[in-house]
């Protein structure tokens, strides 16, 4: 469904992505794990159009979307839940969700998806008139995910959804990601918590300094000695 082919990207003179390739099949959760600065977020930014790549291709359902503006990528059916949530703090929960549907004109469908988001995240419904900036970290993550769902995406790019959250909230967020897959969505997950990511994903790629030297089934990577030493804290 989504394919990244040998992409290269730079921050000034820094070679941030060096020939990165990956694929994500329909209704699959694929995780990107690796140390800070390995290039995980840059991959997501490249897919969504926030990062201009120097070479390589990005394909969505075999169509070339390389270099498209983010609004056009979203309209194709891909949406990013960014690191740090980046909600609109002075807007209400309801207004934040409405912003997620900004490119849509199907009023009935928007109302239907609003009900779906509130059903998925009951806390948001209870706080729908509350300013987004007053929510807890976990609630803001739910809001960021709900806002993305309002664009009716087929592929969700999730950047560090567990960052700064209590373990019980992280577990709930991961359960919801699995539910996305069960409901027909496809997920590319960037996650610092490698154990949690590999326990949630179907497959994974390990990134190291702008490259993807290792990939495989999530269970196989959990058992891989190098992954256990470098990313899981197991010696």
BAFI-3210 file (N, C-alpha, C; in Angstrom, 3 decimals, decimal comma, padded with zeros to 6 digits):
// residues 235
n [1|2|3|4|5|6|7|8|9|10|11|12|13|14|15|16|17|18|19|20|21|22|23|24|25|26|27|28|29|30|31|32|33|34|35|36|37|38|39|40|41|42|43|44|45|46|47|48|49|50|51|52|53|54|55|56|57|58|59|60|61|62|63|64|65|66|67|68|69|70|71|72|73|74|75|76|77|78|79|80|81|82|83|84|85|86|87|88|89|90|91|92|93|94|95|96|97|98|99|100|101|102|103|104|105|106|107|108|109|110|111|112|113|114|115|116|117|118|119|120|121|122|123|124|125|126|127|128|129|130|131|132|133|134|135|136|137|138|139|140|141|142|143|144|145|146|147|148|149|150|151|152|153|154|155|156|157|158|159|160|161|162|163|164|165|166|167|168|169|170|171|172|173|174|175|176|177|178|179|180|181|182|183|184|185|186|187|188|189|190|191|192|193|194|195|196|197|198|199|200|201|202|203|204|205|206|207|208|209|210|211|212|213|214|215|216|217|218|219|220|221|222|223|224|225|226|227|228|229|230|231|232|233|234|235]
n.u [000,831|001,946|005,047|008,442|011,176|014,487|015,224|016,851|017,780|018,482|019,611|020,723|024,110|024,047|023,572|020,682|018,907|019,811|019,492|017,103|014,695|011,421|008,384|004,833|002,148|-001,380|-003,636|-001,819|000,425|003,349|006,416|008,863|011,887|014,592|017,511|017,460|017,687|018,199|016,732|014,065|011,719|012,191|011,722|008,902|008,166|009,071|007,372|004,866|005,259|006,456|009,145|011,537|012,805|016,017|016,545|015,165|011,994|008,533|005,780|002,280|-000,161|000,903|001,039|002,990|003,882|005,849|007,223|004,810|002,653|001,868|-000,958|-002,074|-001,129|-002,489|-005,089|-004,960|-005,140|-003,454|-002,300|-000,655|000,119|001,648|004,842|004,776|002,180|000,968|-001,503|-004,149|-003,937|-005,612|-008,043|-011,186|-011,799|-013,669|-013,395|-010,746|-010,997|-012,695|-010,948|-009,395|-010,954|-010,803|-010,285|-012,441|-015,804|-018,112|-020,694|-022,459|-020,913|-018,758|-019,999|-020,710|-018,182|-017,243|-018,851|-017,874|-015,211|-015,664|-016,855|-014,746|-012,941|-014,062|-013,410|-012,780|-015,247|-016,519|-015,102|-015,495|-016,005|-013,939|-010,804|-008,131|-005,507|-005,711|-005,999|-004,901|-001,688|-002,120|-004,769|-004,445|-002,935|-004,838|-006,598|-005,041|-004,816|-007,506|-008,117|-006,596|-007,974|-010,282|-009,798|-010,346|-008,398|-006,531|-004,062|-002,205|000,276|002,189|003,887|005,922|003,819|003,667|005,190|006,190|004,016|002,061|002,505|000,046|-001,609|-000,184|-000,468|-003,189|-003,263|-001,774|-003,440|-005,546|-004,319|-003,969|-006,635|-007,261|-006,039|-007,570|-009,915|-009,440|-007,509|-004,197|-000,989|001,928|004,317|006,291|008,354|009,853|009,847|010,839|010,190|007,421|006,581|007,350|005,823|003,369|003,342|003,167|005,310|008,696|011,165|014,552|016,257|019,356|021,436|020,383|019,965|018,441|019,268|018,214|015,411|012,216|009,880|007,968|008,088|010,365|012,358|012,189|013,425|015,960|019,426|021,090|019,213|018,029|020,148|020,851|018,482|016,486|017,448|018,354|020,692]
n.v [-001,207|001,218|002,421|003,025|003,949|003,667|006,276|009,428|012,022|015,289|017,406|020,348|019,925|017,465|014,073|012,793|010,686|007,738|006,119|004,767|002,219|000,866|-000,969|-001,037|-003,031|-003,448|-003,014|-003,514|-003,278|-001,597|-001,106|001,390|001,335|002,466|004,375|007,748|010,288|008,611|008,787|008,219|009,867|011,586|009,966|009,687|012,379|012,738|011,054|012,275|014,713|016,868|016,973|017,465|015,182|014,219|012,279|009,200|007,435|007,741|005,776|005,382|003,092|002,264|004,603|007,454|009,605|011,294|014,288|015,663|018,254|018,501|018,777|017,618|015,044|014,225|014,351|012,208|010,087|009,630|010,277|012,143|011,729|013,796|013,895|014,883|015,694|018,297|019,671|022,153|024,434|026,450|026,065|024,353|020,882|019,845|021,679|021,213|018,616|019,147|020,596|018,558|017,570|019,406|019,430|018,179|017,946|016,616|016,782|015,082|012,775|013,743|014,326|011,737|010,562|012,094|011,186|008,592|008,987|010,046|007,835|006,056|007,394|008,110|009,949|012,283|013,090|013,776|016,030|017,832|020,564|021,743|023,497|022,428|022,622|022,325|019,704|016,473|014,818|012,252|012,507|014,531|013,149|011,293|013,099|014,122|011,809|011,317|013,639|013,163|010,925|012,138|013,020|010,901|008,773|006,235|005,293|005,615|007,577|007,386|009,159|008,599|007,937|007,180|008,878|010,399|009,538|007,911|004,439|002,945|004,462|004,366|001,673|001,614|003,311|001,788|-000,418|000,787|001,408|-001,160|-001,728|000,070|-001,214|-003,547|-002,481|-001,973|-000,099|001,054|001,138|002,988|003,045|004,982|004,560|005,003|003,313|000,328|-002,327|-002,198|-001,359|-003,525|-005,527|-004,740|-004,376|-005,898|-006,266|-004,958|-002,349|-001,682|001,218|002,831|005,500|006,871|004,766|001,576|-001,166|-003,564|-005,689|-007,302|-009,869|-008,890|-010,497|-012,026|-010,089|-009,314|-011,470|-011,275|-011,116|-008,822|-006,735|-007,061|-006,412|-003,775|-002,247|-003,187|-003,432|-005,825|-008,166]
n.w [000,000|000,785|-000,222|000,167|-001,640|-001,728|-000,632|-000,239|001,935|003,195|005,851|005,498|005,246|006,359|005,980|006,238|005,608|004,092|001,402|002,174|002,290|002,439|003,030|003,360|003,853|003,038|005,739|007,784|010,539|010,762|012,303|012,993|014,473|016,568|017,604|019,008|016,566|014,460|012,159|011,941|012,306|010,197|007,997|008,149|007,793|005,219|003,761|004,191|003,020|004,246|004,274|001,871|-000,376|-001,666|-003,538|-004,879|-004,428|-003,435|-003,065|-003,232|-003,134|-005,550|-007,022|-007,777|-005,282|-004,644|-003,500|-003,397|-002,075|001,440|001,918|-000,340|-000,112|002,183|001,182|-000,514|001,201|003,366|006,624|009,186|012,578|014,586|016,352|019,742|019,666|018,923|018,916|018,633|021,011|022,042|020,921|021,214|022,076|020,259|018,139|017,401|016,374|014,239|012,642|011,675|009,684|007,695|004,912|003,855|002,477|002,875|004,710|006,178|006,403|007,890|010,342|011,043|011,352|013,446|015,541|015,587|016,444|019,001|020,119|020,109|021,735|024,559|026,582|025,242|024,263|026,624|027,220|025,188|024,866|026,064|026,215|024,152|025,108|027,839|028,415|029,648|029,055|027,923|027,052|025,178|023,291|022,436|021,299|019,194|017,644|017,120|015,661|013,358|012,369|011,504|008,974|007,473|006,880|005,088|005,555|008,453|009,890|012,646|015,044|017,608|019,629|022,328|023,818|026,773|028,257|030,826|031,756|031,805|030,175|027,807|027,156|026,574|024,337|022,504|022,257|020,935|018,519|017,459|017,126|015,108|012,926|012,831|011,965|009,362|008,700|007,850|009,310|009,969|012,274|014,322|017,025|020,151|022,292|022,034|022,748|023,260|020,711|019,054|020,140|019,334|016,567|013,237|011,485|011,356|011,007|011,609|012,307|011,749|012,026|009,657|007,902|006,997|008,215|009,049|009,004|009,544|010,680|013,508|015,826|015,309|015,385|018,030|019,168|018,235|018,758|018,463|018,328|020,825|022,532|021,729|021,629|023,306|025,797|026,812|027,807]
ca.u [000,000|002,890|006,407|009,524|012,227|015,853|015,187|017,944|017,344|019,549|019,433|021,964|025,127|023,884|022,863|019,755|018,414|020,784|018,998|016,112|013,584|010,515|007,049|003,763|001,023|-002,709|-004,095|-000,634|001,134|004,795|007,097|010,228|012,531|015,979|017,906|017,188|018,559|018,446|016,046|012,696|010,773|012,460|011,000|007,489|008,057|009,263|006,152|003,738|005,580|007,050|010,588|011,843|013,880|016,954|016,396|014,315|010,563|007,531|004,619|001,084|-000,969|001,665|001,111|004,129|003,469|007,076|007,245|003,496|002,422|001,187|-002,421|-002,414|-000,867|-003,624|-006,267|-004,797|-005,521|-002,384|-002,313|000,390|-000,062|003,043|005,461|004,414|000,729|000,759|-002,900|-004,365|-004,226|-006,661|-009,307|-011,813|-011,641|-014,532|-012,794|-009,562|-011,454|-013,212|-009,789|-008,953|-011,815|-010,780|-010,294|-013,645|-017,020|-019,251|-021,168|-023,008|-019,795|-017,988|-020,758|-020,604|-016,834|-017,143|-019,450|-016,958|-014,075|-016,137|-017,084|-013,418|-012,298|-015,138|-012,915|-012,861|-016,643|-016,819|-014,360|-015,550|-016,036|-012,752|-009,650|-007,211|-004,304|-005,965|-006,108|-003,704|-000,888|-002,799|-005,952|-003,978|-002,568|-006,102|-007,133|-004,240|-005,193|-008,867|-008,052|-006,129|-009,043|-011,315|-009,504|-010,706|-007,202|-006,353|-002,765|-001,872|001,665|002,173|005,244|006,140|002,555|003,766|006,160|005,800|002,758|002,118|002,392|-001,338|-002,129|000,525|-001,112|-004,473|-002,976|-001,365|-004,653|-006,318|-003,607|-004,343|-008,031|-007,223|-005,724|-008,721|-010,977|-009,063|-006,501|-002,803|-000,256|003,391|004,499|007,620|008,199|011,085|009,667|010,981|009,457|006,008|006,374|007,462|004,691|002,162|003,461|003,295|006,692|009,419|012,464|015,463|017,012|020,629|022,087|019,876|019,824|017,612|020,063|017,574|013,948|011,710|008,677|008,192|008,491|011,750|013,234|012,198|014,338|017,262|020,393|021,535|018,094|017,859|021,229|020,918|017,241|015,561|018,101|018,521|022,062]
ca.v [000,000|002,328|001,956|004,006|003,330|004,211|007,730|010,169|013,335|016,027|018,634|021,041|018,980|016,196|013,060|012,273|009,391|007,249|004,956|004,046|001,562|000,086|-001,162|-001,284|-003,639|-003,065|-003,523|-003,997|-002,334|-001,705|-000,215|001,859|001,520|002,903|005,406|009,137|010,783|007,590|009,170|007,685|010,951|012,125|009,096|010,077|013,708|012,574|010,460|013,210|015,867|017,950|016,907|017,239|014,218|014,528|011,242|008,091|007,576|007,334|005,298|005,052|002,260|002,224|005,935|008,226|010,812|011,988|015,733|016,311|019,055|017,719|018,774|016,656|013,706|013,937|014,099|010,878|009,091|009,417|011,347|012,075|012,150|014,190|013,815|016,026|015,908|019,508|020,083|023,602|024,483|027,402|025,588|023,279|019,531|019,745|022,468|020,479|017,515|019,733|020,949|017,344|017,352|020,678|019,260|017,444|018,716|015,720|017,139|013,917|011,891|014,364|014,101|010,306|010,298|012,728|010,228|007,458|009,395|010,149|006,470|005,467|008,129|008,711|011,101|013,478|013,517|014,431|017,290|018,395|022,031|022,156|023,858|021,312|022,805|021,999|018,256|015,747|014,345|011,129|013,018|015,251|012,137|010,807|014,162|014,151|010,644|011,556|014,667|012,494|010,068|012,970|013,182|009,595|008,228|004,791|005,023|006,514|007,669|007,743|009,497|008,544|008,145|006,893|009,792|011,160|009,080|006,867|003,104|002,501|005,186|003,811|000,393|001,926|003,856|000,682|-001,198|001,523|001,244|-002,479|-001,627|000,716|-002,257|-004,448|-001,779|-001,813|000,935|000,643|001,988|003,044|003,496|005,310|004,426|004,857|002,137|-000,751|-003,514|-001,943|-001,312|-004,869|-006,318|-004,231|-004,410|-007,155|-006,279|-003,766|-001,985|-001,068|002,285|003,242|006,633|007,154|003,567|000,498|-002,370|-004,779|-005,726|-008,655|-010,029|-008,287|-011,529|-012,407|-009,014|-009,394|-012,543|-011,024|-010,749|-007,434|-005,861|-007,160|-005,676|-002,362|-001,490|-003,704|-003,436|-007,211|-008,612]
ca.w [000,000|000,853|-000,473|000,135|-002,453|-001,766|-000,523|000,384|002,389|003,869|006,620|005,171|004,786|007,081|005,195|007,249|005,133|003,123|000,670|002,982|001,600|003,274|002,457|004,322|003,146|003,505|007,033|008,490|011,400|010,596|013,240|012,771|015,764|016,469|018,559|018,640|015,512|013,438|010,931|011,921|012,057|008,854|007,056|008,163|007,194|003,778|003,209|004,241|002,203|005,031|004,028|000,457|-000,531|-002,741|-004,566|-004,481|-004,711|-002,451|-003,814|-002,472|-004,034|-006,798|-007,625|-007,283|-004,548|-004,267|-003,665|-003,290|-000,879|002,478|001,766|-001,390|000,431|003,069|000,344|-001,097|002,200|004,341|007,614|010,205|013,965|014,809|017,666|020,579|019,466|018,126|018,825|018,730|022,450|022,415|020,356|021,975|021,540|019,069|017,062|016,947|015,522|012,993|011,817|011,009|008,507|006,960|003,453|003,458|002,264|003,088|006,050|006,871|006,711|008,970|011,577|011,342|011,848|014,765|016,473|015,680|017,276|020,380|020,592|020,327|022,827|025,360|027,348|024,393|024,225|027,908|027,274|023,821|024,906|026,827|025,385|023,978|025,912|029,246|028,554|030,069|027,931|027,283|026,358|023,990|022,293|021,893|020,446|017,974|016,850|016,649|014,613|012,139|011,863|010,883|007,543|006,918|006,231|004,933|006,176|009,561|010,298|014,064|015,469|019,053|020,360|023,767|024,421|027,954|028,829|031,846|031,157|031,621|029,016|026,648|026,821|025,942|023,008|021,646|021,994|019,932|017,246|016,968|016,688|013,785|011,949|012,750|011,241|007,964|008,462|007,757|010,259|010,049|013,655|014,848|018,475|020,911|023,146|021,055|023,201|023,010|019,264|018,480|020,625|018,690|015,111|012,494|011,015|011,805|010,446|012,564|011,675|012,353|011,341|008,321|007,077|007,547|008,006|009,561|008,957|009,728|011,491|014,829|016,766|015,036|015,850|019,501|019,551|017,629|019,793|018,285|018,715|022,279|023,211|021,359|021,735|024,305|027,097|027,273|027,495]
c.u [000,864|004,291|007,357|010,707|013,506|015,893|016,416|017,426|018,447|018,977|020,727|022,957|025,020|023,025|021,922|019,189|019,300|020,282|017,986|014,998|012,737|009,183|006,069|002,576|-000,300|-003,049|-002,955|-000,117|002,628|005,440|008,474|010,831|013,985|016,246|017,450|018,178|018,832|017,763|014,596|011,667|010,962|011,789|009,531|007,289|008,229|008,002|005,037|004,000|006,140|008,559|010,803|013,004|014,736|016,854|015,591|012,856|009,721|006,267|003,485|000,118|-000,425|001,705|002,239|003,636|004,686|006,949|005,896|003,423|001,654|-000,337|-002,867|-002,157|-002,018|-004,867|-006,192|-005,184|-004,447|-002,418|-001,269|-000,132|001,332|003,535|005,099|002,977|000,404|-000,721|-002,971|-004,821|-005,373|-008,014|-009,887|-011,502|-012,435|-013,918|-011,529|-009,961|-011,988|-012,071|-009,247|-009,732|-011,810|-010,896|-011,570|-014,851|-018,282|-019,769|-021,672|-021,890|-018,942|-018,677|-020,667|-019,232|-016,595|-017,709|-018,526|-015,780|-014,498|-016,442|-015,767|-012,726|-013,373|-014,684|-013,021|-014,295|-017,008|-016,167|-014,453|-015,571|-014,847|-011,615|-008,651|-005,990|-004,484|-006,081|-004,806|-002,930|-001,551|-004,015|-005,563|-003,545|-003,816|-006,703|-006,366|-004,592|-006,605|-008,915|-007,595|-007,228|-010,123|-011,024|-009,851|-009,519|-007,292|-005,007|-002,513|-000,382|001,679|003,599|005,305|004,847|002,651|004,607|005,562|004,538|002,987|001,900|000,959|-001,976|-001,476|-000,136|-002,438|-004,269|-002,596|-002,546|-005,490|-005,659|-003,927|-005,783|-008,121|-007,012|-006,914|-009,871|-010,562|-008,048|-005,104|-001,978|001,249|003,708|005,961|007,504|009,546|011,040|009,648|010,201|007,977|005,707|006,380|006,359|003,380|002,168|003,452|004,736|007,373|010,709|013,273|016,288|018,268|021,261|021,683|019,742|018,891|018,336|019,358|016,064|013,498|010,386|008,971|008,671|009,930|012,722|013,299|013,201|015,751|018,249|020,842|020,445|017,916|018,918|021,108|019,651|016,293|016,156|018,292|019,918|022,150]
c.v [001,255|001,774|003,138|003,342|004,157|005,734|008,269|011,549|013,970|017,152|019,424|020,057|017,619|015,250|012,303|010,907|008,946|005,952|004,123|003,487|000,815|-000,042|-001,455|-001,824|-003,219|-003,774|-004,172|-002,886|-002,603|-000,675|000,154|002,088|001,921|004,015|006,785|009,592|009,785|007,912|008,736|008,754|011,536|011,269|009,504|011,431|013,639|012,027|011,484|014,480|017,054|018,019|016,609|016,256|014,576|013,524|010,092|008,374|007,136|007,000|004,973|004,357|002,328|003,565|006,723|009,502|011,615|013,487|016,421|017,157|018,226|017,668|017,765|015,228|013,292|013,603|012,745|009,775|008,740|010,569|011,075|012,534|012,504|013,955|015,060|016,482|017,106|019,799|021,610|023,902|025,404|027,058|024,506|021,927|019,383|020,503|021,817|019,345|018,031|020,144|019,737|017,046|018,556|020,503|018,594|018,371|017,877|015,869|015,936|012,960|012,423|014,133|012,640|009,975|010,955|011,791|009,025|007,781|009,477|008,769|005,791|006,077|008,829|009,925|012,388|013,995|014,275|015,808|018,075|019,918|022,611|022,496|022,712|021,398|022,473|020,492|017,661|015,289|013,211|011,576|013,789|014,278|011,549|011,828|014,239|012,982|010,796|012,581|014,055|011,631|010,867|013,258|011,908|008,961|006,719|004,353|006,071|006,424|008,177|007,954|009,589|008,749|007,910|007,912|010,555|010,696|007,997|005,505|002,651|003,192|004,672|002,519|000,629|002,444|002,729|-000,221|-000,535|001,400|-000,114|-002,458|-000,930|-000,338|-003,191|-003,816|-001,405|-000,742|000,330|001,627|001,849|003,763|003,747|005,333|004,169|003,636|000,899|-001,998|-003,352|-001,968|-002,713|-005,795|-005,910|-004,482|-005,825|-007,334|-004,999|-003,600|-001,330|-000,018|002,604|004,309|006,767|005,972|002,574|-000,831|-003,675|-004,644|-007,155|-008,671|-009,517|-009,312|-011,968|-011,355|-008,976|-010,439|-012,330|-010,498|-009,296|-006,457|-005,887|-006,349|-004,178|-001,585|-001,971|-003,773|-004,811|-007,680|-010,127]
c.w [000,000|000,661|-000,547|-000,562|-002,438|-001,656|000,207|000,747|003,222|004,717|006,437|004,591|005,464|006,258|006,136|006,885|003,989|002,480|001,420|002,092|002,623|002,563|003,586|003,535|003,772|004,814|007,812|009,399|011,227|011,512|012,713|014,147|015,543|017,453|018,093|017,577|014,407|012,114|010,847|011,588|010,665|007,784|006,990|007,505|005,676|003,118|003,136|003,440|002,957|004,852|002,554|000,356|-001,738|-003,880|-003,994|-004,779|-003,523|-003,228|-002,853|-003,421|-005,459|-007,540|-006,971|-006,590|-004,091|-004,515|-003,614|-002,021|000,156|002,316|000,715|-000,922|001,351|002,245|-000,354|-000,112|003,199|005,338|008,695|011,555|014,466|016,228|018,467|020,409|018,593|017,867|018,864|020,158|022,833|021,795|021,252|021,331|020,246|017,892|016,513|016,004|014,190|012,068|011,072|009,744|007,568|005,452|002,948|003,306|002,494|004,511|006,835|007,278|007,844|010,315|012,013|011,927|013,207|015,835|016,680|016,592|018,745|020,977|020,926|021,535|023,666|026,173|026,528|024,314|025,495|027,992|025,963|023,793|025,671|025,863|025,340|024,874|027,374|029,475|029,085|028,835|027,181|026,500|025,100|022,894|021,647|020,934|019,124|017,059|016,296|015,534|013,291|011,533|011,145|009,406|006,770|006,176|006,049|005,495|007,249|009,846|011,731|014,548|016,987|019,863|021,856|024,514|025,605|028,636|029,874|031,202|030,904|030,427|027,737|026,195|026,113|024,512|022,046|021,313|020,897|018,559|016,635|016,448|015,331|012,705|011,738|011,976|009,821|007,669|008,479|008,572|010,062|011,348|013,957|016,363|019,138|021,826|022,252|021,459|022,903|021,512|018,663|018,968|019,970|017,184|014,543|012,022|011,495|011,022|011,555|011,820|012,475|011,477|009,876|007,399|007,767|007,344|008,356|009,466|009,196|010,459|012,900|015,845|016,579|015,548|017,374|019,991|019,019|018,670|019,687|018,730|020,229|023,017|022,983|021,700|022,830|025,695|027,687|026,867|027,494]
res [x|x|x|x|x|x|x|x|x|x|x|x|x|x|x|x|x|x|x|x|x|x|x|x|x|x|x|x|x|x|x|x|x|x|x|x|x|x|x|x|x|x|x|x|x|x|x|x|x|x|x|x|x|x|x|x|x|x|x|x|x|x|x|x|x|x|x|x|x|x|x|x|x|x|x|x|x|x|x|x|x|x|x|x|x|x|x|x|x|x|x|x|x|x|x|x|x|x|x|x|x|x|x|x|x|x|x|x|x|x|x|x|x|x|x|x|x|x|x|x|x|x|x|x|x|x|x|x|x|x|x|x|x|x|x|x|x|x|x|x|x|x|x|x|x|x|x|x|x|x|x|x|x|x|x|x|x|x|x|x|x|x|x|x|x|x|x|x|x|x|x|x|x|x|x|x|x|x|x|x|x|x|x|x|x|x|x|x|x|x|x|x|x|x|x|x|x|x|x|x|x|x|x|x|x|x|x|x|x|x|x|x|x|x|x|x|x|x|x|x|x|x|x|x|x|x|x|x|x|x|x|x|x|x|x]
***
